[in-house]
Amino acid sequence: MSDRSTIVKGANKFGTPINFATEETLQSIAGMVGSVYDYLVVTYPNTTTEVYTFKTGGSGGTTVSVVTIVYTDTTKEFISTVTKS
């Protein structure tokens, strides 16, 4: 995992503070998953990409979905692509 990652357990369901996105944005991304998860890790592989990995069974558990958001530039004002796997 890169040193530019933020870990949020339970997708902020347990009141964990988040600073990488607004609660509304996180809920929108989580709504794309369509599966039960209890762990979320967010990584920033570069200045314009965010990767949200949803898992069951904690940090070492099974990945149930990955959502990748690529922005047009480092301001992150406009989204270029969103992919789900």
C-alpha positions, 0 to 999 in steps of 0.5 A, spaced: 500 500 500 502 506 498 504 511 503 498 516 500 493 512 502 487 513 507 483 507 511 476 508 513 473 502 516 466 501 515 465 506 510 464 511 515 458 507 518 461 508 525 463 515 525 470 515 523 472 522 520 474 522 513 478 528 509 479 525 502 472 526 500 465 529 503 460 524 506 455 525 500 461 523 495 463 517 499 456 515 500 455 515 492 461 511 491 459 506 496 452 506 492 456 503 486 458 497 490 452 493 491 455 488 496 456 488 503 462 490 505 465 492 512 472 495 510 474 500 505 481 502 503 482 509 499 489 509 495 491 515 491 496 512 486 497 519 483 495 526 483 489 525 479 486 518 481 483 515 487 482 508 488 476 505 493 477 498 495 471 495 498 472 488 502 469 483 507 472 480 513 477 486 514 483 489 511 485 482 510 479 479 507 476 478 500 475 484 495 468 485 493 469 491 489 474 496 486 471 503 484 477 507 480 476 515 479 480 519 474 480 526 474 481 531 469 487 534 473 489 535 480 484 540 482 479 534 482 474 539 480 472 534 474 471 527 473 474 524 467 472 516 468 469 512 473 470 504 473 468 499 477 470 492 478 
